[in-house]
Amino acid sequence: MDIDPPPGFETEARYLLNPIPFSVSTYKIPYLFAGKMHAILCRKWKTRIKGRDWYDLVWYIRNNYSLDLAHLEERMKQSGHFSGKEALDKKKFLEIFSRQVDSMDFEKAKLDVLPFLKEPDSVNIWGNSFFKEIVKSLKYN
């Protein structure tokens, strides 16, 4: 739960029926995606890789969701990971993403998600070239 979100996001009410009918206010998907991308680009776990973040990235891209770059920029500024004088555009984002991919140990990322997968072979393809290629199909708000 983000108790100090940066500005520049929209929410929506979602209605759930179990265990009893209730509503919850949540970020709209492009802003959730920005939060996930912020975790991918900026979270530092030293030796503990969060493969779940990368699994979620594949889910967002597979489902054709848009990434809100302006909100990602706000999150990165808030955490001290972006201080650019110009806006975070697609080109700058892809440079930052590429550097992060190059620094990743995807074997450790796979090990993090394997206990949760019904089809463990689904992450065999994970690696630098895979993530650099799929991010090219990203849509942006």
C-alpha atoms as one frame of an Amber mdcrd trajectory, in Angstrom:
protein
   0.000   0.000   0.000   1.392   3.369  -1.033   0.771   5.777   1.831   2.644
   8.692   0.224   1.893   8.598  -3.508   3.239  11.368  -5.698   0.707  13.599
  -7.461  -0.585  13.027 -10.951  -2.727   9.908 -10.775  -6.367   8.946 -11.153
  -8.390   6.419  -9.193 -11.534   4.447  -9.834 -14.026   2.576  -7.693 -14.006
  -1.204  -8.025 -16.836  -3.323  -6.719 -16.159  -6.756  -5.305 -18.626  -9.335
  -4.065 -16.589 -11.597  -1.791 -16.496 -12.115   1.105 -19.303  -9.526   1.192
 -20.145  -6.820  -1.361 -17.858  -3.800  -0.971 -16.110  -1.119  -2.993 -12.481
  -0.132  -3.019 -10.756   2.859  -4.564  -7.752   1.901  -6.662  -5.344   3.494
  -9.083  -6.351   3.229 -12.727  -4.251   0.643 -14.560  -1.720   3.010 -16.243
  -0.808   4.412 -12.804  -0.561   0.943 -11.256   1.734   0.037 -14.140   3.837
   3.131 -13.412   4.170   1.969  -9.806   5.273  -1.479 -10.941   7.743   0.010
 -13.411   9.115   2.222 -10.636   9.738  -0.915  -8.571  11.516  -2.551 -11.522
  13.715   0.467 -12.202  14.373   1.725  -8.689  13.900  -0.966  -6.040  17.235
  -2.110  -4.691  17.205  -5.443  -2.875  20.960  -5.999  -3.056  21.150  -9.766
  -3.628  17.418 -10.515  -3.431  15.861 -10.140  -6.867  12.103  -9.575  -7.099
  11.202 -11.766 -10.047   7.541 -11.082  -9.319   8.009  -7.527 -10.577   9.272
  -8.866 -13.898   6.457 -11.416 -14.072   3.985  -8.563 -13.564   5.697  -6.561
 -16.316   5.069  -9.405 -18.751   1.409  -9.446 -17.612   0.959  -5.696 -18.211
   2.522  -5.888 -21.672   0.654  -9.081 -22.630  -2.629  -7.417 -21.680  -1.757
  -4.337 -23.741  -1.970  -1.844 -20.859  -0.494   1.629 -21.181   2.285   2.970
 -18.982   1.771   6.506 -17.682   5.232   8.045 -18.127   4.325  11.283 -16.332
   3.349   9.374 -13.196   6.447   7.180 -13.453   8.506  10.371 -13.621   6.783
  11.718 -10.494   7.492   8.474  -8.643  11.134   8.497  -9.727  11.553  12.129
  -8.666   9.934  11.409  -5.299  12.334   8.520  -4.662  15.372  10.467  -5.902
  15.912   8.328  -9.017  15.192  11.009 -11.615  16.194  14.631 -11.570  16.069
  15.385 -15.259  15.310  18.945 -16.229  13.255  17.651 -19.136  10.302  15.294
 -18.902  10.806  11.549 -18.860  10.047  10.675 -22.467   9.955   7.316 -24.221
  13.598   7.541 -25.327  14.929   8.349 -21.847  12.695   5.689 -20.281  14.003
   3.033 -22.691  17.611   3.997 -21.863  16.950   3.623 -18.128  15.062   0.369
 -18.675  17.857  -1.051 -20.841  20.460  -0.287 -18.154  18.304  -2.020 -15.552
  17.861  -5.089 -17.762  21.630  -5.234 -18.336  22.233  -5.261 -14.580  19.689
  -8.010 -13.829  20.395 -11.605 -12.882  17.391 -13.215 -14.536  18.282 -16.661
 -13.200  17.640 -15.318  -9.684  14.468 -13.606 -10.894  13.199 -16.923 -12.250
  13.908 -18.658  -8.946  11.823 -16.044  -7.131   8.684 -16.777  -9.173   8.984
 -20.526  -9.750   7.164 -21.533  -6.523   4.088 -19.616  -7.714   3.873 -20.902
 -11.294   1.711 -23.707 -12.632   3.872 -23.730 -15.761   7.502 -23.204 -14.696
   8.680 -23.346 -18.315   6.894 -20.036 -18.931   9.918 -18.150 -17.572  12.581
 -20.108 -19.465  12.696 -17.347 -22.071  13.477 -14.625 -19.538  16.696 -12.779
 -20.253  18.099  -9.494 -21.486  17.019  -9.857 -25.105  13.497 -11.003 -24.154
  12.762  -8.007 -21.931  14.397  -5.502 -24.271  12.263  -6.844 -27.115   8.891
  -6.972 -25.345   9.257  -3.453 -23.940   9.313  -2.188 -27.540   5.607  -3.031
 -27.783   4.724  -0.917 -24.739   1.992   1.678 -25.092   2.328   4.999 -23.296
  -0.153   7.514 -21.909
